[in-house]
Amino acid sequence: MSERNDTARAAGNSPAPRPLYPAGIAYLIDERPLLWYEDAAEYDQLRREIFAELAPEGALHCIFVKNVVDYLCELRRMKKLKQTAINFFMPGAAAPLLAPSSGL
């Protein structure tokens, strides 16, 4: 940490927070790859947390981090899809296996 930041904090003046990404690439970062039923506020919160944790430097690194956020959202979507498909198809698929047998 720089001496200048330490002095500002000691005087009660904290430096302005660093932006999550350069303003010039906001059109790329602000795009949300959501489906109609997905919550934009949840996506924005995840994006803020991931950007804050990884603290990307420069435009290219920011784009990589944005892709990580998008892939996490897609992974969550695929998990929900898998869960829905299993819950939908399992009762019909399991019925013949659970029916009493008449042969033995």
C-alpha positions in Angstrom: 0.0 0.0 0.0 1.4 3.4 -0.9 2.3 6.0 1.7 -0.1 8.5 0.2 -3.0 6.1 0.7 -1.9 5.5 4.4 -1.8 9.3 5.0 -5.2 9.9 3.4 -6.7 7.1 5.5 -5.1 8.4 8.7 -6.6 11.8 8.0 -10.0 10.3 7.5 -10.0 10.8 3.7 -10.1 7.5 2.0 -9.2 7.5 -1.7 -11.9 7.1 -4.3 -12.8 3.5 -4.9 -11.2 2.0 -8.0 -13.7 1.3 -10.8 -14.4 -2.4 -11.5 -13.5 -2.0 -15.1 -12.4 0.7 -17.6 -15.3 2.9 -18.9 -14.2 2.3 -22.5 -15.3 -1.4 -22.3 -18.5 -0.9 -20.3 -20.6 -1.8 -23.3 -19.0 -5.3 -23.2 -19.1 -5.8 -19.5 -22.5 -4.4 -18.8 -24.2 -6.8 -21.2 -26.2 -9.4 -19.3 -26.7 -12.8 -21.0 -29.9 -13.6 -19.1 -33.1 -15.4 -20.1 -36.4 -13.7 -19.5 -37.0 -15.4 -16.1 -33.5 -14.8 -14.7 -32.9 -12.0 -12.2 -30.7 -9.1 -13.4 -30.0 -8.0 -9.8 -28.5 -11.4 -9.0 -26.3 -11.3 -12.0 -25.1 -7.8 -11.2 -24.3 -8.8 -7.6 -22.3 -11.8 -8.8 -20.5 -9.7 -11.4 -19.6 -7.1 -8.7 -18.3 -9.8 -6.3 -16.2 -11.6 -8.8 -14.7 -8.4 -10.2 -13.9 -7.2 -6.7 -12.3 -10.5 -5.7 -10.3 -11.0 -8.9 -9.5 -7.3 -9.3 -8.7 -7.4 -13.0 -6.1 -5.0 -14.5 -6.7 -3.8 -18.0 -9.3 -4.3 -20.6 -8.4 -7.8 -21.7 -8.3 -9.2 -18.1 -11.7 -7.6 -17.5 -13.1 -9.3 -20.5 -11.8 -12.7 -19.2 -13.3 -12.0 -15.8 -16.6 -11.1 -17.5 -16.5 -14.5 -19.3 -16.0 -16.2 -16.0 -19.1 -14.5 -14.6 -21.1 -15.5 -17.7 -19.9 -19.1 -17.6 -20.9 -19.3 -13.9 -24.4 -18.1 -14.8 -24.6 -20.6 -17.7 -23.4 -23.4 -15.4 -26.1 -22.6 -12.9 -28.7 -22.5 -15.7 -27.5 -26.0 -16.9 -27.7 -27.4 -13.4 -31.3 -26.1 -13.0 -32.2 -27.5 -16.5 -30.8 -30.9 -15.5 -32.6 -30.9 -12.2 -35.9 -30.0 -14.0 -35.4 -32.7 -16.6 -34.7 -35.4 -14.0 -37.7 -34.4 -11.9 -39.9 -34.3 -15.0 -38.9 -37.6 -16.6 -38.0 -39.7 -13.6 -41.6 -40.6 -12.5 -42.5 -42.0 -15.9 -39.1 -43.7 -16.4 -39.2 -45.3 -12.9 -42.9 -46.5 -13.1 -42.2 -49.8 -15.0 -39.3 -50.6 -12.6 -41.5 -50.0 -9.5 -44.6 -51.8 -10.7 -45.2 -55.2 -9.1 -44.1 -58.1 -11.3 -46.6 -60.8 -12.2 -44.1 -63.4 -13.4 -42.6 -64.9 -10.4 
